[in-house]
């Protein structure tokens, strides 16, 4: 059985002189680092344009890219900016992202580059190919700017409800601003595809992410409101969230509008098919967030202030995955099956033939039947020390109760914090899972102050970055050695067949 490993790092966390990680030189260095560590996968968060709270799981579009990831350096290479203009970019923090400052400063460079841009055949072709989402998204962003950044449901009624005359007027009056938004998407996609191509040529497959829900304030909901549980004025009838769980004792009130699954089913889930197809142009595999929502989802009255007063509603179930398979073939999907998982959710994952997730930080509650303990893990899974929603492993260890620390020490065979992380990483690499993913914070041995996200909190998240000075060659070598010792290093032949072989066989899923 082939075994692989990879690292988790969102691009915004990378070093860059522009205050946020981007698709510039270091992103290619990152691919080289992965290759040198004998990794096969790079996992990241959704790549969409972030809005309030800067969360990649609450994007303005399910199809557009995050233009803050565009590297201004490429504009200089193309003659759209001068070196002097790049040098005027102010010094921003290098250990965190100040999104407000980055948006302002990058926008200045982007608009200057756009003022010198002339249509190319490649740009025209891009706009034609992507028009099924690009036209609505560009229009959405332009109107949002004209409305002072207000969410679409607070716009003037003719624009909020997409009256044809109002839309026609904007299309006519704001052609240049609409073209500018399309230009930014063109630049993002071109830079990302170049990076993905480099990754694939170096034997690195990319695992992307699709959030189960879309943001209320998104071009998706605005342009296709009939697919969501909204009233006639565009207000949600019910909203999404999850009941209390490991991450939050009060549950999580996400606020996303719910899908009208019956309507989606009638047209063969066409919106979802387009969404998955578009994502697979950018990545090789998909982590399907909140997988349990396809079996049943938590529906909360829109008037509620907490997530506690919700009810479970049935999702589309196996019919969804059967239709997707008919349209797209094999599904290169990892199911995020964390949280409150029932037998029905597990059965759906098996029926769909998807790998699940196992997070080692969830394993040590003293229960010998805990499904996250390594001896309870099956090969049809992906083992993580933690995810973007967890504390770093060092931070998690330091927060454990004395009783749970003793359990961890006994399980790992250590008697203190000194060698905890080294043994915890060995536990992940040695797990039965065919794939093992390690957050880069754990590779660097960083503490809780380097956590990426704390679910249930509204600020201070998604800001973490590291500097090149923090990269320790000895730590990278440790990952390389663990990868080899536990049989996860790909050779040339395995790299060539990587994509086809990761698909689980029926027997490996426990299906009889």
C-alpha positions in Angstrom: 0.0 0.0 0.0 1.4 3.4 -1.0 1.9 5.9 1.8 2.5 9.6 1.4 2.8 12.8 3.5 2.5 16.5 3.1 2.5 19.8 4.9 -0.3 22.3 5.6 0.4 26.0 4.9 -1.9 28.7 3.6 -0.2 31.0 1.1 -0.9 34.1 3.2 1.5 32.8 5.9 4.5 32.8 3.6 7.3 35.4 3.8 6.9 38.4 1.4 7.9 42.0 1.4 4.3 43.0 0.7 2.8 42.3 4.1 1.1 39.0 3.1 2.3 35.8 1.6 1.7 35.8 -2.1 2.5 33.9 -5.3 5.9 35.5 -5.8 9.4 34.0 -5.5 9.0 32.3 -2.1 6.0 30.3 -3.1 8.3 28.5 -5.6 10.9 28.2 -2.9 8.2 26.5 -0.8 7.7 23.9 -3.5 11.4 23.3 -3.5 11.4 22.8 0.2 8.5 20.3 0.0 10.4 18.4 -2.6 13.6 18.4 -0.6 11.7 17.1 2.5 10.3 14.2 0.3 6.8 15.5 0.6 4.1 14.6 -1.9 1.3 17.0 -0.9 0.7 20.6 0.0 -2.6 21.4 1.7 -4.1 24.9 2.0 -7.3 26.7 2.9 -9.8 28.0 0.3 -8.3 30.4 -2.2 -11.3 32.7 -2.5 -11.5 36.5 -1.9 -11.8 37.0 1.8 -14.3 39.5 3.3 -15.2 40.3 6.9 -13.0 38.6 9.5 -10.5 37.8 6.7 -11.6 34.1 6.8 -11.0 32.0 3.7 -14.2 30.2 4.7 -16.3 33.3 4.2 -15.5 34.5 0.7 -17.2 36.9 -1.6 -17.2 34.1 -4.2 -17.0 30.4 -4.5 -15.2 30.7 -7.9 -13.0 33.9 -7.7 -9.5 33.9 -6.4 -8.0 36.0 -3.6 -6.3 38.9 -5.4 -4.3 39.8 -2.3 -2.2 36.7 -3.2 -1.1 38.4 -6.5 2.6 39.2 -6.5 3.3 42.7 -7.6 6.8 41.6 -8.7 5.2 40.0 -11.8 3.9 43.4 -12.9 7.4 44.8 -13.0 8.5 41.8 -15.0 5.7 42.6 -17.5 6.5 46.3 -17.7 3.3 47.3 -15.9 5.2 48.6 -12.9 8.7 50.0 -12.4 11.2 48.9 -9.8 11.0 52.3 -8.2 7.2 52.0 -7.8 7.6 48.7 -6.1 10.2 50.2 -3.7 7.7 52.8 -2.5 5.7 50.0 -0.9 5.7 50.7 2.9 7.2 48.3 5.4 4.5 46.1 6.9 4.6 43.5 9.7 6.4 40.3 8.6 5.1 38.0 11.4 1.4 38.7 10.8 -1.0 40.1 8.2 -2.4 43.5 8.6 -5.2 43.0 6.1 -6.4 46.6 6.2 -3.0 48.0 5.3 -2.3 45.3 2.7 -5.6 45.9 0.9 -4.9 49.7 0.7 -1.3 49.4 -0.4 -1.7 46.5 -2.9 -4.7 48.3 -4.4 -2.5 51.3 -5.2 -0.1 49.1 -7.1 -2.8 47.0 -8.8 -4.6 50.1 -10.1 -1.3 51.6 -11.4 -0.5 48.3 -13.2 -4.0 48.2 -14.7 -3.7 51.7 -16.1 -0.9 50.4 -18.3 -2.6 47.1 -19.2 -3.9 46.5 -22.7 -6.1 43.6 -23.7 -4.3 40.5 -24.8 -5.6 37.4 -26.5 -5.0 35.5 -23.3 -7.1 38.0 -21.3 -10.0 38.0 -23.7 -10.0 34.2 -23.8 -10.0 34.1 -20.0 -13.0 36.4 -19.8 -14.9 34.3 -22.3 -14.1 31.0 -20.6 -14.9 32.2 -17.1 -17.9 34.4 -17.9 -20.3 31.9 -16.2 -19.1 33.3 -12.8 -16.8 36.2 -13.7 -19.4 38.5 -15.0 -21.6 38.3 -11.9 -18.5 38.5 -9.6 -17.0 41.6 -11.3 -20.3 43.3 -11.3 -20.9 42.4 -7.6 -17.5 43.8 -6.5 -18.0 47.0 -8.5 -21.5 47.7 -7.0 -20.1 46.8 -3.5 -17.4 49.5 -4.0 -19.9 52.0 -5.2 -22.1 51.3 -2.2 -19.2 52.0 0.2 -18.6 48.3 0.9 -22.1 47.5 2.1 -23.2 43.9 1.8 -25.5 43.3 -1.1 -28.6 42.8 1.1 -28.2 46.4 2.2 -28.0 47.9 -1.3 -30.7 49.9 -2.9 -33.6 47.6 -3.8 -33.1 47.8 -7.6 -29.5 46.6 -7.3 -30.2 44.2 -4.4 -32.9 42.5 -6.3 -31.1 42.7 -9.7 -33.7 44.7 -11.6 -32.7 44.5 -15.3 -32.8 48.2 -15.8 -30.5 48.9 -12.8 -28.0 46.2 -13.8 -27.9 47.5 -17.4 -27.2 51.0 -16.2 -24.2 49.8 -14.1 -22.9 47.6 -16.9 -22.9 50.7 -19.2 -21.6 53.3 -16.8 -18.9 51.3 -15.1 -17.3 49.2 -17.9 -13.8 50.2 -16.9 -14.2 49.2 -13.2 -15.8 45.9 -14.2 -12.9 45.3 -16.6 -10.5 46.1 -13.7 -12.0 43.3 -11.5 -11.7 40.9 -14.4 -8.1 41.9 -14.8 -7.3 41.1 -11.2 -8.9 37.7 -11.5 -6.9 37.1 -14.7 -3.7 38.0 -12.9 -4.5 35.7 -9.9 -5.4 32.7 -12.1 -2.3 33.1 -14.3 0.0 33.3 -11.3 -1.6 30.5 -9.5 -1.6 28.1 -12.5 2.1 28.8 -13.0 2.7 27.8 -9.3 0.6 24.7 -9.6 2.3 23.7 -12.7 5.7 24.1 -11.0 4.4 22.1 -8.0 3.2 19.2 -10.2 6.4 19.1 -12.2 8.2 18.6 -8.9 6.0 15.8 -7.7 3.9 17.9 -5.4 0.1 17.6 -5.5 -2.1 20.4 -4.0 -5.0 19.7 -1.7 -7.4 22.6 -1.8 -10.6 23.2 0.2 -14.3 23.8 -0.5 -16.4 25.2 2.3 -19.7 23.5 2.6 -21.6 26.9 2.7 -21.1 30.1 0.9 -21.0 33.5 2.6 -24.3 35.4 2.7 -22.6 38.5 1.3 -21.3 36.8 -1.8 -21.8 37.0 -5.6 -23.0 33.4 -5.4 -26.0 34.2 -3.2 -26.7 37.6 -4.8 -26.7 36.2 -8.4 -28.4 32.9 -7.6 -30.7 33.7 -4.7 -33.2 31.0 -5.8 -30.7 28.3 -4.6 -30.7 29.5 -1.0 -33.3 29.8 1.8 -34.1 33.5 1.5 -37.4 35.3 1.7 -38.7 37.6 -1.0 -36.6 40.5 0.3 -33.4 38.5 0.3 -33.2 37.8 4.0 -32.3 34.3 5.3 -35.1 32.2 6.7 -32.6 30.0 8.5 -28.9 30.0 8.8 -26.0 27.6 9.2 -23.9 26.6 12.2 -23.0 23.6 14.3 -24.1 22.6 17.8 -21.7 22.7 20.8 -18.6 20.5 20.2 -14.9 20.2 20.9 -14.2 23.6 19.3 -16.9 25.7 21.0 -19.0 24.9 24.1 -21.7 27.3 22.7 -21.6 25.9 19.2 -20.9 28.1 16.2 -23.3 30.4 14.6 -21.9 30.8 11.1 -24.8 32.8 9.7 -24.6 31.4 6.1 -27.9 31.0 4.3 -28.9 27.3 3.8 -29.2 25.7 0.5 -32.5 24.7 -1.1 -31.3 21.2 -1.7 -34.6 20.1 -3.4 -34.1 22.7 -6.0 -30.4 21.9 -6.5 -31.3 18.2 -6.9 -33.8 19.0 -9.7 -31.2 20.5 -11.9 -28.6 17.8 -11.2 -26.6 19.9 -8.7 -25.2 22.0 -11.6 -24.0 24.8 -9.4 -22.0 22.4 -7.2 -20.6 20.6 -10.3 -19.3 23.9 -11.6 -17.9 24.7 -8.2 -16.0 21.5 -7.9 -14.8 21.6 -11.5 -13.4 25.1 -11.0 -11.7 24.1 -7.8 -10.1 21.1 -9.5 -8.6 23.5 -12.1 -6.6 25.0 -9.3 -5.8 22.0 -7.1 -5.4 18.3 -7.5 -7.5 17.2 -4.5 -10.2 18.7 -2.4 -10.9 18.7 1.3 -14.6 18.9 1.5 -15.3 21.0 4.6 -18.2 20.1 6.9 -18.8 16.8 5.2 -21.4 15.8 7.7 -23.6 18.5 6.1 -24.2 16.3 3.1 -25.8 13.7 5.4 -27.6 16.2 7.7 -27.0 19.9 8.6 -27.8 22.1 11.6 -30.5 24.6 10.7 -30.8 27.6 13.0 -33.7 30.2 13.0 -32.3 33.4 11.5 -33.4 35.4 14.5 -31.3 33.3 16.9 -28.3 34.8 18.7 -26.7 31.5 19.4 -26.3 28.1 17.6 -27.9 26.1 20.4 -31.5 26.3 19.2 -31.2 24.5 15.9 -32.5 21.3 14.4 -31.0 18.6 12.2 -32.2 18.6 8.6 -31.4 15.9 6.0 -28.8 16.7 3.4 -28.6 15.4 -0.2 -26.9 12.2 0.9 -25.4 9.7 -1.5 -27.5 11.0 -4.4 -25.3 14.0 -4.5 -22.1 12.0 -4.7 -23.5 9.6 -7.3 -24.5 12.5 -9.6 -21.1 14.2 -9.1 -19.3 10.9 -10.0 -21.4 10.5 -13.1 -20.4 14.0 -14.2 -16.8 14.2 -13.1 -15.6 10.6 -12.6 -13.6 9.5 -9.6 -13.7 12.0 -6.8 -10.3 13.2 -5.5 -11.9 14.3 -2.3 -11.0 14.1 1.4 -14.1 14.3 3.7 -13.7 16.7 6.7 -15.6 14.3 9.0 -14.8 15.9 12.3 -17.2 17.1 15.0 -20.4 15.3 15.8 -20.2 12.3 13.5 -23.0 9.7 13.5 -23.1 6.2 12.0 -25.1 7.6 9.1 -22.3 10.2 8.3 -19.6 7.4 8.4 -21.8 5.2 6.2 -22.1 8.1 3.7 -18.4 8.6 3.6 -17.8 4.9 2.9 -20.5 4.8 0.3 -19.0 7.8 -1.5 -15.5 6.2 -1.3 -13.8 9.1 0.4 -10.9 9.3 2.8 -11.8 10.8 6.2 -9.7 12.8 8.6 -8.0 11.8 11.9 -6.7 14.5 14.2 -4.2 13.3 16.8 -5.0 16.2 19.2 -8.5 14.8 19.6 -7.2 11.3 20.6 -6.1 11.7 24.2 -9.2 12.0 26.3 -8.5 8.7 28.2 -11.0 6.7 26.2 -9.3 3.6 24.7 -12.0 3.5 22.0 -11.4 7.0 20.8 -11.4 6.9 17.0 -8.5 9.2 16.7 -6.1 7.0 18.7 -3.6 5.6 16.2 -4.5 1.9 16.8 -8.1 2.8 15.9 -7.2 4.5 12.6 -7.9 2.8 9.3 -5.8 3.3 6.1 -8.7 5.1 4.3 -7.9 8.3 6.2 -5.6 11.3 6.4 -3.9 11.8 9.8 -3.1 15.3 11.1 -1.4 16.4 14.2 -3.8 19.3 14.0 -5.6 21.5 11.5 -6.0 25.2 10.9 -8.7 25.2 13.5 -6.5 23.6 16.2 -3.9 25.1 18.4 -0.3 24.3 17.4 0.7 20.9 18.9 3.0 22.6 21.4 0.2 25.0 22.4 -2.2 22.1 22.7 0.2 20.1 24.8 0.8 23.0 27.2 -3.0 23.4 27.7 -3.7 19.8 28.6 -4.9 18.9 32.1 -2.4 17.0 34.3 -4.4 13.8 33.8 -4.4 14.0 30.0 -0.7 14.9 30.0 0.1 11.7 31.9 -1.9 9.8 29.2 0.1 11.5 26.4 3.4 10.7 28.2 2.5 7.1 28.7 1.3 6.7 25.1 4.3 8.3 23.6 6.8 6.9 26.0 8.1 10.2 27.3 8.1 11.9 30.7 8.0 15.6 29.8 7.7 18.3 27.2 11.3 18.1 26.0 10.8 15.4 23.4 7.0 15.6 23.1 6.8 17.2 19.7 9.4 14.9 18.1 7.4 11.8 19.3 4.1 13.4 18.4 5.3 13.9 14.8 6.6 10.3 14.7 3.1 9.2 15.8 1.6 11.0 12.9 4.0 9.7 10.3 3.8 6.2 11.7 0.0 6.1 11.7 -1.9 3.6 9.5 -3.3 6.4 7.3 -2.2 6.4 3.7 -1.7 10.1 4.0 -0.2 12.2 6.8 -0.4 16.0 6.9 1.6 18.2 9.3 0.9 22.0 9.8 4.1 23.9 9.2 3.8 25.5 12.7 4.5 22.0 14.0 7.4 21.5 11.7 8.9 24.7 13.1 8.0 23.8 16.7 6.0 26.9 17.4 3.7 27.7 20.3 0.1 28.8 20.7 0.9 32.4 19.7 1.3 31.1 16.1 -2.1 29.6 15.9 -4.0 30.3 12.6 -7.6 30.2 13.8 -9.7 29.9 16.9 -13.2 28.8 15.9 -16.0 30.8 17.5 -13.9 34.0 17.8 -14.5 36.9 15.4 -11.1 38.7 15.3 -7.4 38.0 15.5 -7.5 35.0 13.1 -5.9 34.2 9.8 -3.0 36.6 10.4 -0.1 34.2 11.2 3.0 34.4 9.1 6.6 33.2 9.5 9.8 34.7 8.3 12.7 33.0 6.4 14.8 33.4 9.5 12.5 31.0 11.3 13.2 28.2 8.9 15.5 25.7 10.6 17.3 23.3 8.3 17.6 20.7 11.0 13.9 20.7 11.5 13.3 20.2 7.8 15.8 17.4 7.8 13.9 15.7 10.6 10.7 15.8 8.5 12.7 14.3 5.6 14.0 11.5 7.8 10.5 10.7 9.3 9.1 10.6 5.8 11.6 8.0 4.7 11.6 6.0 7.9 7.8 5.5 7.8 7.6 4.7 4.1 6.0 7.9 2.9 8.8 9.1 0.5 7.7 8.9 -3.1 10.1 7.6 -5.8 9.9 8.7 -9.4 7.5 6.0 -10.4 5.1 6.7 -7.5 5.1 10.4 -8.3 3.9 9.7 -11.9 1.0 7.6 -10.7 0.3 9.5 -7.5 -3.1 10.9 -8.6 -4.6 7.6 -9.6 -3.2 5.5 -6.7 -4.5 7.7 -3.9 -8.1 6.7 -4.8 -9.1 4.2 -2.1 -10.0 0.6 -3.0 -13.3 -0.7 -1.7 -11.5 -3.1 0.7 -9.5 -0.4 2.2 -12.7 1.5 3.1 -14.0 -1.5 5.1 -16.7 -2.3 2.5 -17.4 -6.0 2.4 
